[in-house]
Amino acid sequence: MKILILGASGTVGKPLFQVLSEKYEVSGTFNRNKPTDIDDEYWHKFDITDISSLNTLLETVRPNLIISSLTGNFEQQLEVHKQLEKYLQNTHGRIIFISTANVFDGDVRGQHSEADTPYPISQYGKFKQTCEKLLQKGLGDRCLIIRLPKIMDSQTVAEFLKQAETGNPPVYANLYMSFNSAKNVANTIKYCVDTNKHGVLHLTSSDSISISQCMDLLLTQTGKKAGYTPQHLTVESFCSLLGCNEPSLLRHNADGEFRMDLICTDADISSRFGISCKAVLTIPFAK
């Protein structure tokens, strides 16, 4: 099987390229950061601002499966996915679309499972939901939507530690999130490819913690000192973070907790790749 990963040089894309290449013929795209440790033959420069180059890329690779882990301008990304849907309609191929917990960012009342209806109020969440609908409607069972929580890698850990030491940006005690590692996500997606999973999957941790608890755990591991005072989100400040100027749209509880966490209801995935927040945050690259 030939696989094309769009955005293969990114946080999730690079480890995914590595694990899938052990079994499949995998090609990947990059825009600015071309990996130097992988054969040039399997790498293609792709800029979403040059949409005309997409057909050339698809004709060159002729993938049976496309994995989309793109970033960039939302309108340009949407045009890319419209073309991908048409291509896969003609070739009867499959797609895995990497989505986000932000499709639920307008409803912070509790954890969301795959069966819950998305309710985004941020532009990012709305864009991802639009792509999900486009691909699900056009490709049906040949489409797998994978929603991810916050992904931890060495860069994210470094950013979190700086935030914990300085308190800038603010560290919130009432914002709860789920986490996963890029490596665990890559291995889970490989299993989904092997078993031809379709539908919607949440590749998330088995629990969730507040941002301040996350920071405390990272500080304890690294022996660094906290430089922050925990802050508390309000409806207005949370909506401001999302770029939404209509707080009345937010669905929230009166207890003051804001939950941006996911839950996975697929027992097959949970039993093989279930991971706790502590396990995600207790990682070698945090040292």
KAQUIRA-V170242 format. One line per field, one symbol per residue. ss: DSSP state (h for helix, s for strand, l for the rest). burial: I if it has 9 or more other C-alpha atoms within 8 Angstrom, else O. Layout:
ss=???
burial=???
//
This chain:
ss=lsssssllllhhhhhhhhhhllllsssssslllllllllhhhssslllllllhhhhhhhhhlllsssslllllhhhhhhhhhhhhhhhhhhllssssssshhhhllsllllsllllllllllhhhhhhhhhhhhhhhhhhhhsssssslssslhhhhhhhhhhhhhlllllsllssslssshhhhhhhhhhhhhllllssssslllllsshhhhhhhhhhhhllllllllslllhhhhhhhhllllhhhlsllllllssslsllllhhhhhhhlllhhhhhllhhhl
burial=OIIIIIIIIOOIIIIIIOIIIOOIIIIIIIIOOOOOOOOOOIIIOIOIOOIOOIOOIIOOIOIIIIIIIOOOOOOIIIIIIIOOIOOIIOOOIIIIIIIIIIIIIIIIIIIIIIOOOOIIIIIOIIIIIOIIOIIIOOIIOIIIIIIIIOIIIOOIIIOIIOIIIIIOOIIIIIIIIIIIIIIIIIIIIIOIOOOOOIIIIIIIIIOIIIIIIIIIIIIOIOOOOIOIOIIOIOIOOIIIOIOIOOIOOIIIOOOIIIIIIIIIOOOOIIOOOIIIIOOIIIOOOIO
//
